[in-house]
Amino acid sequence: MGHLLPRAAEFLYCGLAMLRSPITEPDQAPGALPPVELIDGDAGFGLIILCDHAGNHIPEAYDGLGLGEGVRRSHVAYDIGARGVAAGLAELTGAPAVMTRYSRLLIDPNRAADDPTLVMRIADGSVITGNARIDGDEIARRATAFHAPYHTAIDSAIERAIEAGCPPAILSVHSFTPRFHGVERPWHATVLWDRDARLPLRLLDGLGRERDLVIGENVPYSGKLKGDTLYRHATGRGLAHALIEIRQDLIAGEDGQREWADRLGRIMPEIMKAPGLHEIRYYGSDAGG
């Protein structure tokens, strides 16, 4: 790709641990759907897979947030196909995965607590009736029930890996719509990143070696978002990380999800062997604020 990996100070070498990584289950009310889906994995592989917008479940008490089924099943509510890719990659590599179950329309786990888009009133032109008059107390309740358990589970997975002697790289799996405001998006997949180039440049290189793929970099979104999941858990802890966005029409069905899981399953094991990937290094961030 012609990029140079930047230098950074302060590091911890990853040992050759091959230990299972049981992730702490969040507390939940009896009979409630757990807010987080966990796939146990090998801490020694050196990778944790995340899926911030894996699910679209909305508890009955919220009456679907006043939305029709079509909206609740659309990209407005979750990242179509992303869960299948993340789970498939975890299965192929043996890496642990942490994935949400509830819709981001309740509260977005990929936003900081003070982000104005934490709970959306309008999303992609759809008015979210159940959020229109939400107050601070209700936001706090949702944060406790749906937002905090996801981040607690990620912290648990990271701590297990570090305790096993292998500070993990983190890969977050998302998906994007094929078109925006009537304009076709040409990329099959894109990689978002901030300052830490260790994982994203290698991932871009691996994807670039695949035949007939158009791969983007920091499009159609930016990887420089203060307070998002990777900022919180990776940038702030000096862990290598990247976010992959896959076009939703390619992974809407199980066959496409398996194809992309297989593709990443070929690429990621080689990347995991890269020197310096499992060292703790602090690069900072170009995110605003």
Wavefront OBJ file of the C-alpha trace (Angstrom):
o trace
v 0.000 0.000 0.000
v 2.994 2.291 0.223
v 2.304 3.245 3.845
v 4.944 3.335 6.535
v 4.114 2.076 10.003
v 4.713 4.879 12.537
v 6.973 4.471 15.511
v 5.641 4.529 19.060
v 7.051 4.217 22.532
v 6.009 2.125 25.526
v 5.219 -1.511 24.726
v 4.562 -4.912 26.194
v 5.499 -8.027 24.263
v 2.859 -10.667 23.602
v 3.740 -14.084 24.991
v 2.906 -17.397 23.366
v -0.164 -18.020 25.526
v -2.739 -20.514 24.296
v -5.437 -20.161 26.929
v -9.194 -20.118 26.672
v -10.749 -16.727 27.334
v -14.013 -16.997 29.275
v -15.683 -13.587 29.130
v -17.686 -12.378 32.099
v -21.432 -12.522 31.478
v -23.229 -9.261 32.352
v -25.941 -9.349 35.006
v -29.483 -9.439 33.647
v -33.083 -9.733 34.761
v -34.483 -13.290 34.883
v -35.970 -14.264 31.531
v -34.593 -11.201 29.723
v -32.612 -11.541 26.526
v -28.963 -10.946 27.485
v -27.788 -7.592 26.123
v -24.554 -9.095 24.821
v -23.776 -12.190 22.767
v -20.429 -13.738 23.662
v -18.375 -16.290 21.772
v -15.622 -17.797 23.888
v -12.218 -18.079 22.290
v -8.477 -18.534 22.582
v -6.742 -15.546 24.195
v -3.466 -16.715 22.676
v -4.648 -16.037 19.128
v -4.283 -12.343 19.899
v -7.548 -11.080 18.416
v -10.886 -9.917 19.816
v -13.762 -9.521 17.357
v -16.437 -6.910 18.066
v -19.789 -6.189 16.468
v -21.297 -2.969 17.824
v -24.534 -3.142 15.831
v -25.077 -6.888 15.540
v -28.711 -7.092 16.704
v -32.012 -5.305 16.207
v -33.998 -6.555 19.186
v -36.237 -4.052 20.986
v -37.854 -5.219 24.261
v -41.642 -5.441 24.301
v -41.847 -2.709 26.936
v -40.636 -0.211 24.313
v -43.406 -1.103 21.838
v -40.957 -1.167 18.967
v -40.150 2.504 19.658
v -43.261 3.246 17.620
v -41.616 1.984 14.426
v -42.981 -0.354 11.798
v -41.427 -3.754 11.237
v -39.822 -2.586 8.004
v -37.774 0.057 9.792
v -36.892 -2.287 12.657
v -35.553 -4.820 10.152
v -33.649 -2.241 8.108
v -30.161 -0.761 8.302
v -31.593 2.004 10.474
v -31.888 -0.441 13.384
v -28.666 -2.480 12.992
v -25.800 -3.384 10.655
v -27.271 -5.940 8.297
v -25.089 -9.024 7.920
v -22.349 -7.880 10.293
v -23.165 -10.367 13.039
v -22.917 -13.342 10.679
v -19.494 -12.243 9.461
v -18.209 -11.597 12.985
v -19.504 -14.895 14.347
v -18.200 -16.793 11.329
v -14.756 -15.257 11.714
v -14.723 -16.157 15.411
v -15.619 -19.740 14.534
v -12.892 -19.998 11.888
v -10.086 -18.433 13.922
v -11.037 -19.468 17.448
v -10.910 -15.824 18.530
v -13.370 -14.530 21.152
v -16.175 -12.251 19.978
v -18.353 -9.704 21.763
v -21.565 -8.649 19.978
v -24.648 -6.627 20.841
v -28.177 -8.010 20.701
v -30.285 -4.855 21.062
v -30.961 -2.260 18.402
v -28.799 0.830 18.274
v -32.070 2.783 18.158
v -32.459 2.108 21.885
v -28.969 3.427 22.547
v -25.879 3.296 20.356
v -23.057 1.281 21.936
v -20.618 2.853 19.479
v -21.074 6.322 20.984
v -19.748 7.993 24.118
v -22.139 8.827 26.955
v -21.991 12.537 26.102
v -22.425 12.103 22.339
v -25.599 13.844 21.071
v -26.273 10.863 18.780
v -26.206 8.358 21.650
v -30.006 8.069 21.368
v -31.301 9.124 17.979
v -34.570 11.014 17.561
v -34.360 10.855 13.770
v -32.383 8.231 11.850
v -31.999 8.203 8.062
v -35.191 10.229 7.672
v -37.257 8.060 10.039
v -38.639 9.738 13.153
v -37.991 7.458 16.143
v -41.263 8.067 17.979
v -40.196 6.235 21.128
v -37.153 8.497 21.441
v -38.784 11.811 20.580
v -39.344 12.926 24.175
v -36.729 10.868 25.951
v -35.288 12.431 29.105
v -32.037 12.011 30.992
v -33.439 9.409 33.386
v -34.547 7.151 30.557
v -31.221 7.538 28.769
v -29.492 6.530 32.018
v -31.754 3.460 32.328
v -30.953 2.379 28.789
v -27.260 2.997 29.337
v -27.325 0.695 32.372
v -29.367 -2.004 30.642
v -27.856 -2.061 27.140
v -24.787 0.171 26.760
v -22.708 -0.578 29.868
v -22.934 -4.411 29.681
v -21.418 -4.410 26.187
v -18.448 -2.325 27.253
v -18.008 -4.329 30.448
v -17.831 -7.510 28.361
v -15.223 -5.963 26.064
v -13.135 -4.917 29.069
v -13.383 -8.457 30.410
v -12.207 -9.969 27.120
v -9.273 -7.574 26.928
v -8.214 -8.239 30.516
v -8.322 -12.000 29.940
v -6.072 -11.665 26.919
v -3.585 -9.426 28.718
v -3.542 -11.787 31.699
v -2.742 -14.585 29.242
v 0.304 -12.590 28.126
v -1.130 -11.503 24.781
v -2.411 -7.920 24.462
v -5.022 -8.358 21.728
v -5.604 -6.639 18.440
v -9.252 -5.613 18.078
v -11.285 -5.901 14.873
v -14.745 -4.335 14.787
v -17.150 -5.548 12.081
v -19.744 -3.161 10.614
v -21.727 -2.850 7.387
v -22.821 0.074 5.205
v -25.647 0.661 2.743
v -24.966 0.172 -0.991
v -26.193 3.684 -1.789
v -26.660 6.987 0.010
v -29.095 9.645 -1.191
v -29.341 7.807 -4.486
v -25.576 7.675 -5.061
v -24.039 4.226 -5.454
v -21.160 3.398 -3.147
v -18.494 1.597 -5.183
v -16.562 -0.150 -2.423
v -17.052 -3.786 -1.488
v -15.491 -3.058 1.883
v -13.597 -0.284 3.608
v -11.219 -0.052 6.551
v -11.558 2.762 9.089
v -8.721 3.803 11.348
v -7.225 6.675 13.322
v -3.466 6.971 14.029
v -2.484 3.403 14.891
v -1.634 1.876 11.516
v -0.482 -1.545 12.697
v -3.658 -3.503 11.963
v -5.467 -1.361 9.348
v -2.606 -1.140 6.850
v -2.036 -4.875 7.007
v -5.766 -5.489 6.629
v -5.911 -3.121 3.652
v -2.989 -4.969 2.106
v -4.627 -8.364 2.663
v -7.948 -7.238 1.209
v -6.129 -5.622 -1.705
v -4.676 -9.004 -2.625
v -8.162 -10.481 -3.020
v -9.393 -10.575 -6.599
v -12.028 -8.193 -7.974
v -12.531 -6.170 -4.781
v -12.794 -2.401 -4.536
v -11.480 -1.478 -1.086
v -11.788 1.960 0.492
v -9.982 3.636 3.364
v -11.798 5.845 5.907
v -14.883 6.002 3.685
v -17.853 6.370 3.751
v -17.175 7.190 7.421
v -14.117 8.217 9.392
v -12.240 6.081 11.885
v -11.522 9.184 13.947
v -14.498 9.404 16.313
v -13.868 10.430 19.883
v -15.527 8.139 22.409
v -16.529 5.365 20.023
v -15.880 1.728 20.913
v -12.390 1.523 19.438
v -11.393 4.920 20.845
v -12.479 3.788 24.284
v -11.087 0.265 24.355
v -8.194 0.299 21.880
v -6.807 3.793 21.334
v -6.929 4.537 25.051
v -5.236 1.258 25.952
v -2.600 1.227 23.235
v -4.048 -1.826 21.459
v -3.819 -2.363 17.705
v -7.238 -2.025 16.096
v -9.248 -1.492 12.940
v -12.876 -1.289 11.853
v -14.033 -3.046 8.713
v -17.185 -1.891 6.922
v -18.680 -4.368 4.413
v -21.351 -3.381 1.905
v -24.679 -4.721 3.077
v -25.898 -6.196 -0.204
v -22.869 -8.493 -0.169
v -23.637 -9.939 3.268
v -27.426 -9.737 3.547
v -27.670 -13.527 3.236
v -25.870 -16.412 4.904
v -23.827 -17.281 1.814
v -22.371 -13.804 1.602
v -21.686 -13.716 5.320
v -19.822 -17.004 5.080
v -17.870 -15.781 2.046
v -16.653 -12.714 3.922
v -15.944 -14.658 7.087
v -13.876 -17.087 5.015
v -12.057 -14.193 3.350
v -11.155 -12.577 6.666
v -10.367 -16.025 8.051
v -7.654 -16.345 5.397
v -6.255 -12.866 6.014
v -6.296 -12.415 9.779
v -4.151 -15.386 10.934
v -1.189 -14.095 8.911
v -1.686 -10.584 10.242
v -1.684 -11.911 13.803
v 1.921 -13.033 13.320
v 3.121 -9.518 12.476
v 5.876 -8.055 14.688
v 4.681 -5.370 17.059
v 0.989 -6.089 16.627
v 0.645 -7.348 20.204
v 2.695 -4.641 21.844
v 0.944 -1.939 23.828
v 1.717 1.319 22.031
v 0.111 4.723 22.465
v -0.367 6.669 19.260
v -3.062 9.079 20.391
v -5.934 10.156 18.141
v -6.872 12.691 15.495
v -10.470 12.660 16.745
v -11.932 16.072 17.498
v -12.323 17.363 21.026
l 1 2 3 4 5 6 7 8 9 10 11 12 13 14 15 16 17 18 19 20 21 22 23 24 25 26 27 28 29 30 31 32 33 34 35 36 37 38 39 40 41 42 43 44 45 46 47 48 49 50 51 52 53 54 55 56 57 58 59 60 61 62 63 64 65 66 67 68 69 70 71 72 73 74 75 76 77 78 79 80 81 82 83 84 85 86 87 88 89 90 91 92 93 94 95 96 97 98 99 100 101 102 103 104 105 106 107 108 109 110 111 112 113 114 115 116 117 118 119 120 121 122 123 124 125 126 127 128 129 130 131 132 133 134 135 136 137 138 139 140 141 142 143 144 145 146 147 148 149 150 151 152 153 154 155 156 157 158 159 160 161 162 163 164 165 166 167 168 169 170 171 172 173 174 175 176 177 178 179 180 181 182 183 184 185 186 187 188 189 190 191 192 193 194 195 196 197 198 199 200 201 202 203 204 205 206 207 208 209 210 211 212 213 214 215 216 217 218 219 220 221 222 223 224 225 226 227 228 229 230 231 232 233 234 235 236 237 238 239 240 241 242 243 244 245 246 247 248 249 250 251 252 253 254 255 256 257 258 259 260 261 262 263 264 265 266 267 268 269 270 271 272 273 274 275 276 277 278 279 280 281 282 283 284 285 286 287 288 289
